[in-house]
Amino acid sequence: MEPVYAFLEKDGSPGKVHPLTLEDMKLHPMHSFWYTESYFFIAYLESGEIAYLNLIVSNMALKRNQPGLTLTIITPQGKRLTSERTFAPEELKLEQDRFSLQIGKNLLSGDDKKLALNVLQADLGLQLEFSSPTAGFKLGDGCAHFGEKKDILYAINYPAPRARVSGKISYGGKEIPAQGWGYVDHCWYNANTTDFEQVWHNMKFFSDDATLIVTSFNASEQYAGKLVGLAALVDDQGVILATTDLKVSEFNRDHDRVGGRNYPRRVVYEFSAPEGGGKIDFDSSKVVEKMDVLEKLDRNAATKALKWTITQFIAKPFYYRSVGPAELELKLKSKTNKLSGRASCEVIFVK
């Protein structure tokens, strides 16, 4: 089995929390055909909508470093509205002295504590601000390296880690004031994802007191199926802890006819660090979104450039997103308490 080196310092020691630099937030273009980089924003609104944006730059499109935007709004009634568009590489304009990405007439800009979206695609629009009192961070070098040669790279960092969301969204010819909480990440990799991952489990929890971010996936059999990921607990003063000591357990798995997968109706996330640890036992049965990714792309076979929006999966990938109330149990040094809030759980089957 090949080794995995996840979120360590450059000297190989355990990773520490580091503030984001401008270079961390910018693009990291590579020559690999599989190079893909994304900026992902999701907002959970008090009015009941879920709105998210994925900006992806990839070499798997028709041209090197080709950008595209996927914009999705899920209505309070559960209707999924989405728009996807690719752009010519020259339509992506970057500022050198600050974080600003302009794609056509769409703009993402700000810094590691406050990010603004001004995006309009088809009849869907997001004019949102993601504002966090806590600065963005990465753990260790921000990377997971795979194999003795460390030639496979997956990197992630977290701008605006305790984001409140404000602004407005638009769909169906109407404009809606937006208030709520959100999540942002920025990741990139240089290999076919099936070479290093199998199943993703991601948890985002928000309460008045703290935010918990869990990003994790089971590595492929070549890497012994190792759980690769991190858990970060953040409040308004900073990052309380960030750790790779993480356990994800599935329960009550039922076969989903649409996805052809055994989806867990309950997922337990546990994490531990020198500062303490915690657990969320989440009822993941309230699925608000599920989708067979390749089937969607197959319907757009004439626009082959869309295939860069995901990796060339060996089997059909399928994902589920569930949202609901959650309770975070914390044990920090001598203090034990429970926080009540809202959470989103994402399970993505890669293979």
The 8 nearest C-alpha neighbors of each residue, nearest first, counted from 0:
[[1, 222, 221, 223, 2, 220, 146, 224],
 [0, 2, 146, 222, 221, 147, 3, 145],
 [3, 1, 146, 222, 147, 145, 0, 4],
 [4, 2, 145, 144, 146, 5, 1, 222],
 [5, 3, 144, 143, 145, 2, 6, 7],
 [4, 6, 143, 7, 3, 144, 142, 227],
 [7, 5, 139, 142, 141, 143, 14, 138],
 [8, 6, 14, 139, 13, 11, 5, 12],
 [7, 9, 139, 14, 11, 12, 10, 140],
 [8, 10, 11, 140, 7, 12, 139, 14],
 [11, 9, 8, 12, 7, 13, 14, 140],
 [12, 10, 8, 9, 7, 13, 14, 4],
 [11, 13, 8, 10, 7, 14, 9, 139],
 [14, 12, 7, 8, 15, 11, 139, 6],
 [139, 13, 15, 7, 8, 138, 6, 12],
 [14, 16, 139, 138, 17, 13, 8, 7],
 [15, 17, 138, 137, 139, 136, 14, 18],
 [16, 18, 137, 136, 138, 15, 19, 139],
 [19, 17, 136, 135, 20, 137, 16, 134],
 [20, 18, 136, 135, 23, 17, 137, 111],
 [19, 21, 23, 22, 18, 24, 111, 136],
 [20, 22, 24, 23, 25, 19, 98, 97],
 [21, 23, 25, 20, 24, 26, 19, 27],
 [24, 22, 20, 21, 25, 19, 156, 26],
 [23, 25, 21, 22, 20, 26, 98, 19],
 [24, 26, 22, 23, 21, 27, 98, 93],
 [25, 27, 28, 24, 36, 22, 23, 56],
 [26, 28, 29, 25, 187, 36, 23, 22],
 [29, 27, 26, 30, 64, 34, 36, 35],
 [30, 28, 31, 34, 27, 189, 32, 58],
 [29, 31, 32, 28, 34, 58, 33, 189],
 [32, 30, 34, 33, 29, 189, 58, 190],
 [31, 33, 58, 34, 59, 30, 189, 190],
 [34, 32, 190, 189, 31, 191, 59, 35],
 [35, 33, 189, 31, 32, 58, 57, 188],
 [36, 34, 57, 187, 188, 56, 33, 189],
 [37, 35, 187, 56, 55, 186, 57, 188],
 [36, 38, 55, 54, 186, 185, 39, 187],
 [37, 39, 185, 54, 53, 184, 55, 40],
 [38, 40, 53, 184, 183, 52, 37, 185],
 [41, 39, 183, 52, 51, 182, 53, 38],
 [40, 42, 51, 182, 181, 50, 52, 183],
 [41, 43, 181, 50, 49, 180, 44, 51],
 [44, 42, 49, 180, 179, 181, 48, 50],
 [45, 43, 179, 46, 48, 47, 178, 42],
 [44, 46, 47, 179, 178, 43, 177, 48],
 [45, 47, 44, 48, 177, 75, 178, 176],
 [48, 46, 75, 45, 44, 49, 74, 43],
 [49, 47, 74, 75, 44, 73, 46, 50],
 [48, 50, 43, 73, 42, 72, 44, 47],
 [51, 49, 72, 42, 41, 71, 48, 73],
 [52, 50, 41, 71, 40, 70, 42, 72],
 [51, 53, 70, 40, 69, 39, 71, 41],
 [54, 52, 39, 69, 38, 68, 55, 37],
 [53, 55, 68, 38, 37, 67, 52, 39],
 [56, 54, 37, 67, 36, 66, 53, 57],
 [55, 57, 66, 36, 65, 64, 35, 37],
 [58, 56, 35, 64, 59, 65, 34, 60],
 [57, 59, 63, 64, 32, 60, 34, 33],
 [60, 58, 307, 57, 32, 33, 61, 63],
 [59, 61, 304, 307, 62, 58, 65, 57],
 [60, 62, 304, 59, 63, 65, 58, 303],
 [63, 61, 60, 65, 64, 58, 88, 59],
 [62, 64, 58, 65, 57, 60, 61, 59],
 [65, 63, 57, 58, 56, 88, 66, 62],
 [64, 66, 88, 56, 63, 57, 62, 87],
 [67, 65, 56, 86, 55, 85, 88, 64],
 [66, 68, 85, 55, 84, 86, 54, 56],
 [67, 69, 54, 84, 83, 53, 70, 55],
 [68, 70, 83, 53, 52, 82, 54, 71],
 [69, 71, 52, 82, 81, 51, 68, 83],
 [72, 70, 81, 51, 80, 50, 52, 82],
 [71, 73, 50, 80, 49, 79, 74, 81],
 [74, 72, 79, 49, 78, 48, 77, 80],
 [73, 75, 48, 77, 78, 76, 72, 79],
 [76, 74, 47, 48, 77, 73, 78, 46],
 [75, 77, 74, 78, 73, 47, 48, 79],
 [78, 76, 74, 75, 73, 79, 287, 288],
 [77, 79, 74, 73, 76, 80, 75, 72],
 [80, 78, 73, 72, 77, 81, 74, 71],
 [81, 79, 72, 71, 73, 78, 82, 74],
 [80, 82, 71, 70, 72, 79, 83, 69],
 [81, 83, 70, 69, 120, 71, 121, 84],
 [84, 82, 69, 68, 70, 81, 85, 67],
 [83, 85, 68, 67, 69, 86, 82, 305],
 [84, 86, 67, 66, 68, 87, 83, 305],
 [87, 85, 66, 67, 90, 88, 65, 84],
 [86, 88, 90, 89, 65, 66, 85, 91],
 [89, 87, 65, 90, 91, 64, 66, 86],
 [88, 90, 91, 87, 92, 86, 65, 102],
 [91, 89, 88, 87, 103, 102, 92, 86],
 [92, 90, 102, 89, 101, 88, 93, 100],
 [91, 93, 101, 100, 90, 102, 94, 89],
 [94, 92, 100, 99, 95, 101, 91, 98],
 [93, 95, 99, 97, 96, 98, 92, 100],
 [94, 96, 97, 93, 98, 99, 25, 21],
 [97, 95, 94, 98, 21, 99, 93, 22],
 [98, 96, 95, 94, 99, 21, 110, 109],
 [99, 97, 108, 109, 110, 94, 25, 21],
 [98, 100, 108, 94, 107, 93, 97, 101],
 [101, 99, 93, 107, 106, 92, 108, 102],
 [100, 102, 106, 92, 105, 91, 103, 107],
 [103, 101, 91, 105, 90, 104, 106, 100],
 [102, 104, 90, 105, 101, 91, 86, 106],
 [103, 105, 102, 106, 101, 118, 119, 117],
 [106, 104, 118, 102, 103, 101, 117, 119],
 [105, 107, 101, 117, 100, 116, 108, 102],
 [108, 106, 116, 100, 99, 115, 101, 117],
 [107, 109, 99, 115, 98, 114, 100, 106],
 [110, 108, 114, 113, 98, 115, 99, 111],
 [109, 111, 113, 112, 114, 98, 108, 97],
 [110, 112, 158, 135, 159, 134, 113, 19],
 [113, 111, 159, 134, 131, 110, 130, 135],
 [114, 112, 130, 110, 129, 109, 111, 159],
 [115, 113, 109, 129, 108, 128, 110, 130],
 [114, 116, 128, 108, 127, 107, 109, 129],
 [117, 115, 107, 127, 126, 118, 106, 128],
 [116, 118, 126, 106, 105, 125, 107, 115],
 [117, 119, 105, 125, 124, 116, 106, 126],
 [120, 118, 124, 123, 125, 105, 121, 117],
 [119, 121, 123, 122, 124, 82, 118, 70],
 [120, 122, 123, 82, 119, 124, 81, 83],
 [123, 121, 170, 120, 124, 171, 172, 119],
 [124, 122, 170, 120, 169, 121, 119, 125],
 [123, 125, 119, 169, 168, 118, 120, 122],
 [126, 124, 168, 118, 127, 117, 167, 116],
 [127, 125, 117, 167, 116, 166, 168, 118],
 [128, 126, 166, 116, 165, 125, 115, 167],
 [127, 129, 115, 165, 164, 114, 130, 166],
 [130, 128, 164, 114, 162, 113, 163, 115],
 [129, 131, 113, 162, 163, 112, 128, 159],
 [130, 132, 162, 159, 161, 112, 133, 113],
 [133, 131, 235, 134, 112, 130, 161, 236],
 [132, 134, 237, 131, 235, 236, 161, 112],
 [135, 133, 112, 111, 159, 136, 132, 131],
 [134, 136, 158, 111, 159, 157, 19, 160],
 [137, 135, 18, 19, 17, 157, 156, 16],
 [136, 138, 156, 141, 17, 16, 157, 139],
 [137, 139, 16, 141, 15, 14, 6, 140],
 [14, 140, 138, 7, 8, 6, 15, 141],
 [139, 141, 8, 142, 6, 7, 138, 9],
 [142, 140, 138, 137, 139, 6, 154, 155],
 [143, 141, 154, 6, 140, 153, 5, 144],
 [142, 144, 5, 153, 6, 4, 152, 154],
 [145, 143, 152, 149, 4, 151, 3, 5],
 [144, 146, 3, 149, 151, 2, 4, 150],
 [147, 145, 149, 1, 2, 148, 3, 150],
 [148, 146, 149, 2, 1, 145, 150, 3],
 [147, 149, 150, 146, 145, 151, 144, 2],
 [150, 148, 144, 146, 145, 147, 151, 152],
 [149, 151, 148, 152, 145, 146, 144, 147],
 [152, 150, 145, 149, 144, 190, 189, 153],
 [151, 153, 144, 188, 189, 143, 150, 154],
 [152, 154, 188, 143, 142, 187, 144, 151],
 [155, 153, 142, 186, 187, 141, 143, 188],
 [156, 154, 186, 185, 141, 142, 187, 184],
 [155, 157, 137, 185, 184, 136, 141, 186],
 [156, 158, 184, 135, 136, 160, 183, 137],
 [157, 159, 135, 111, 160, 183, 184, 112],
 [160, 158, 112, 131, 135, 162, 111, 161],
 [161, 159, 158, 162, 157, 135, 131, 133],
 [162, 160, 131, 159, 210, 133, 163, 233],
 [163, 161, 131, 130, 181, 129, 159, 160],
 [162, 164, 180, 130, 129, 179, 181, 131],
 [163, 165, 129, 179, 180, 178, 128, 181],
 [166, 164, 178, 177, 128, 127, 179, 163],
 [167, 165, 127, 177, 126, 176, 128, 178],
 [166, 168, 176, 177, 126, 175, 127, 125],
 [167, 169, 125, 175, 124, 174, 126, 177],
 [168, 170, 174, 124, 173, 123, 175, 125],
 [171, 169, 123, 172, 173, 122, 124, 174],
 [170, 172, 173, 122, 169, 123, 174, 80],
 [171, 173, 170, 169, 174, 122, 123, 175],
 [172, 174, 169, 171, 170, 175, 168, 122],
 [173, 175, 169, 168, 170, 167, 176, 172],
 [174, 176, 168, 167, 169, 177, 173, 170],
 [177, 175, 167, 166, 168, 178, 174, 165],
 [176, 178, 167, 166, 165, 44, 175, 168],
 [179, 177, 165, 44, 164, 45, 176, 166],
 [180, 178, 44, 164, 45, 43, 163, 165],
 [181, 179, 163, 164, 43, 162, 42, 44],
 [182, 180, 42, 162, 41, 43, 163, 164],
 [181, 183, 41, 40, 162, 160, 42, 184],
 [184, 182, 40, 39, 158, 157, 159, 41],
 [183, 185, 157, 39, 156, 38, 158, 186],
 [184, 186, 38, 156, 155, 37, 157, 39],
 [187, 185, 155, 154, 37, 36, 156, 184],
 [186, 188, 36, 154, 35, 153, 37, 155],
 [189, 187, 153, 152, 34, 35, 190, 154],
 [188, 190, 34, 33, 152, 31, 151, 35],
 [191, 189, 33, 192, 188, 151, 34, 194],
 [190, 192, 193, 194, 33, 310, 311, 189],
 [191, 193, 194, 195, 196, 190, 310, 312],
 [192, 194, 196, 195, 191, 312, 197, 349],
 [195, 193, 192, 191, 196, 219, 190, 221],
 [194, 196, 219, 218, 193, 192, 197, 222],
 [197, 195, 218, 219, 193, 217, 192, 194],
 [196, 198, 349, 219, 217, 218, 350, 193],
 [199, 197, 348, 217, 216, 349, 347, 196],
 [198, 200, 216, 347, 346, 215, 201, 217],
 [201, 199, 346, 215, 345, 216, 347, 198],
 [200, 202, 214, 345, 213, 344, 215, 199],
 [203, 201, 344, 213, 343, 212, 345, 204],
 [202, 204, 212, 343, 342, 211, 213, 344],
 [205, 203, 342, 211, 210, 341, 202, 212],
 [206, 204, 210, 341, 340, 209, 342, 211],
 [207, 205, 340, 208, 209, 210, 339, 341],
 [206, 208, 209, 205, 340, 210, 339, 338],
 [209, 207, 206, 234, 210, 338, 235, 205],
 [210, 208, 234, 206, 233, 207, 205, 211],
 [209, 211, 205, 233, 204, 232, 161, 234],
 [210, 212, 232, 204, 231, 203, 233, 213],
 [211, 213, 203, 231, 230, 202, 214, 210],
 [212, 214, 230, 202, 201, 229, 203, 215],
 [215, 213, 201, 228, 229, 212, 230, 202],
 [216, 214, 228, 200, 227, 199, 201, 229],
 [215, 217, 199, 227, 198, 226, 200, 218],
 [216, 218, 226, 224, 198, 197, 225, 196],
 [219, 217, 196, 224, 225, 195, 197, 222],
 [218, 220, 196, 195, 224, 221, 197, 222],
 [221, 219, 223, 224, 222, 218, 0, 195],
 [220, 222, 219, 0, 223, 1, 224, 195],
 [221, 223, 1, 220, 0, 224, 219, 218],
 [224, 222, 220, 225, 221, 0, 219, 218],
 [223, 225, 218, 220, 219, 217, 222, 226],
 [226, 224, 218, 223, 217, 227, 222, 219],
 [227, 225, 217, 216, 218, 224, 228, 215],
 [228, 226, 216, 215, 225, 217, 218, 5],
 [229, 227, 215, 214, 243, 216, 226, 230],
 [228, 230, 243, 242, 214, 213, 215, 231],
 [229, 231, 213, 242, 241, 212, 243, 214],
 [232, 230, 241, 212, 240, 211, 233, 242],
 [231, 233, 211, 240, 239, 210, 238, 241],
 [234, 232, 238, 210, 239, 209, 237, 231],
 [235, 233, 209, 236, 237, 210, 208, 238],
 [234, 236, 132, 133, 237, 233, 209, 161],
 [237, 235, 234, 133, 132, 238, 233, 239],
 [238, 236, 133, 234, 235, 233, 239, 134],
 [237, 239, 233, 240, 232, 234, 231, 241],
 [240, 238, 233, 232, 237, 234, 241, 231],
 [239, 241, 232, 238, 231, 274, 242, 272],
 [242, 240, 231, 230, 232, 229, 16, 138],
 [241, 243, 229, 244, 230, 272, 231, 240],
 [242, 244, 229, 245, 228, 230, 241, 227],
 [245, 243, 242, 271, 270, 272, 246, 229],
 [244, 246, 270, 243, 269, 229, 271, 247],
 [245, 247, 269, 268, 270, 248, 244, 226],
 [246, 248, 268, 267, 269, 245, 249, 266],
 [249, 247, 267, 266, 246, 268, 250, 265],
 [250, 248, 266, 263, 265, 267, 247, 251],
 [249, 251, 265, 252, 263, 266, 264, 248],
 [252, 250, 264, 263, 265, 253, 249, 262],
 [251, 253, 263, 262, 261, 250, 264, 254],
 [254, 252, 261, 262, 255, 251, 263, 264],
 [255, 253, 261, 260, 262, 256, 259, 252],
 [254, 256, 260, 259, 258, 257, 261, 253],
 [255, 257, 259, 258, 254, 260, 261, 253],
 [258, 256, 255, 259, 260, 291, 290, 289],
 [259, 257, 260, 255, 256, 317, 291, 290],
 [258, 260, 256, 255, 257, 254, 261, 317],
 [261, 259, 258, 255, 254, 262, 256, 253],
 [262, 260, 254, 253, 252, 255, 263, 259],
 [261, 263, 252, 253, 260, 254, 255, 264],
 [264, 262, 252, 265, 251, 250, 249, 253],
 [265, 263, 284, 283, 251, 252, 282, 262],
 [264, 266, 282, 283, 250, 263, 281, 249],
 [265, 267, 249, 281, 248, 250, 280, 283],
 [268, 266, 280, 248, 279, 247, 281, 269],
 [267, 269, 247, 279, 278, 246, 280, 266],
 [270, 268, 278, 246, 277, 245, 247, 267],
 [271, 269, 245, 276, 277, 244, 246, 278],
 [270, 272, 276, 244, 275, 277, 245, 242],
 [271, 273, 275, 274, 242, 276, 244, 240],
 [274, 272, 275, 271, 276, 240, 332, 242],
 [275, 273, 272, 331, 332, 240, 276, 239],
 [276, 274, 331, 272, 273, 330, 332, 271],
 [277, 275, 271, 270, 330, 272, 329, 331],
 [276, 278, 329, 328, 270, 269, 330, 271],
 [277, 279, 269, 328, 268, 327, 280, 270],
 [278, 280, 327, 268, 267, 281, 326, 328],
 [279, 281, 267, 266, 278, 268, 282, 265],
 [282, 280, 266, 265, 283, 279, 267, 325],
 [281, 283, 265, 284, 264, 266, 280, 285],
 [284, 282, 264, 265, 321, 285, 281, 266],
 [283, 285, 264, 282, 286, 321, 265, 263],
 [286, 284, 321, 283, 322, 287, 323, 282],
 [287, 285, 321, 320, 284, 288, 319, 322],
 [288, 286, 321, 320, 285, 77, 322, 289],
 [289, 287, 320, 286, 319, 290, 321, 79],
 [290, 288, 319, 318, 320, 287, 291, 317],
 [289, 291, 317, 318, 292, 288, 319, 258],
 [290, 292, 317, 294, 293, 316, 295, 258],
 [293, 291, 295, 294, 290, 316, 317, 296],
 [294, 292, 296, 295, 291, 315, 297, 316],
 [293, 295, 297, 296, 292, 291, 298, 315],
 [294, 296, 293, 292, 297, 298, 291, 299],
 [297, 295, 293, 299, 298, 294, 292, 300],
 [298, 296, 300, 294, 299, 295, 293, 301],
 [297, 299, 296, 295, 300, 294, 301, 293],
 [298, 300, 296, 297, 301, 302, 295, 303],
 [301, 299, 297, 302, 303, 298, 296, 305],
 [300, 302, 299, 303, 298, 297, 304, 305],
 [303, 301, 300, 304, 299, 305, 306, 296],
 [302, 304, 305, 300, 306, 301, 299, 60],
 [303, 305, 60, 306, 302, 61, 307, 85],
 [306, 304, 303, 307, 308, 302, 296, 85],
 [307, 305, 308, 304, 303, 309, 296, 60],
 [306, 308, 59, 60, 309, 305, 304, 57],
 [309, 307, 306, 305, 55, 310, 57, 67],
 [310, 308, 307, 306, 311, 312, 292, 305],
 [309, 311, 312, 191, 192, 307, 308, 306],
 [310, 312, 313, 309, 191, 306, 192, 193],
 [313, 311, 314, 310, 193, 315, 350, 316],
 [312, 314, 350, 311, 315, 193, 349, 316],
 [315, 313, 350, 312, 316, 349, 311, 293],
 [314, 316, 293, 317, 312, 350, 313, 291],
 [317, 315, 349, 348, 292, 350, 291, 314],
 [316, 318, 291, 348, 290, 347, 292, 258],
 [319, 317, 347, 289, 346, 290, 348, 320],
 [320, 318, 289, 346, 345, 288, 347, 321],
 [319, 321, 345, 288, 286, 344, 287, 289],
 [322, 320, 286, 285, 344, 287, 283, 343],
 [323, 321, 343, 342, 285, 344, 287, 286],
 [322, 324, 342, 341, 325, 343, 321, 285],
 [325, 323, 341, 340, 342, 326, 322, 339],
 [324, 326, 341, 340, 342, 339, 281, 323],
 [327, 325, 339, 338, 279, 340, 328, 337],
 [326, 328, 279, 338, 337, 278, 329, 339],
 [329, 327, 337, 278, 277, 336, 326, 279],
 [330, 328, 277, 336, 335, 276, 337, 331],
 [331, 329, 335, 276, 275, 334, 277, 332],
 [330, 332, 275, 334, 274, 333, 329, 276],
 [331, 333, 275, 334, 274, 330, 335, 273],
 [334, 332, 331, 335, 330, 275, 274, 336],
 [333, 335, 331, 332, 330, 336, 329, 275],
 [336, 334, 330, 329, 331, 333, 337, 328],
 [335, 337, 329, 328, 334, 330, 338, 327],
 [336, 338, 328, 327, 329, 326, 339, 335],
 [337, 339, 327, 326, 340, 328, 336, 206],
 [340, 338, 326, 325, 206, 327, 337, 341],
 [339, 341, 206, 325, 205, 324, 326, 338],
 [342, 340, 324, 325, 205, 323, 204, 206],
 [343, 341, 204, 203, 323, 322, 325, 324],
 [342, 344, 322, 203, 321, 202, 204, 345],
 [345, 343, 202, 321, 201, 320, 322, 342],
 [344, 346, 320, 201, 319, 200, 347, 202],
 [347, 345, 200, 319, 199, 318, 201, 320],
 [346, 348, 318, 199, 198, 317, 349, 319],
 [347, 349, 198, 317, 316, 350, 318, 199],
 [348, 350, 316, 197, 198, 347, 312, 317],
 [349, 314, 197, 348, 316, 313, 315, 312]]
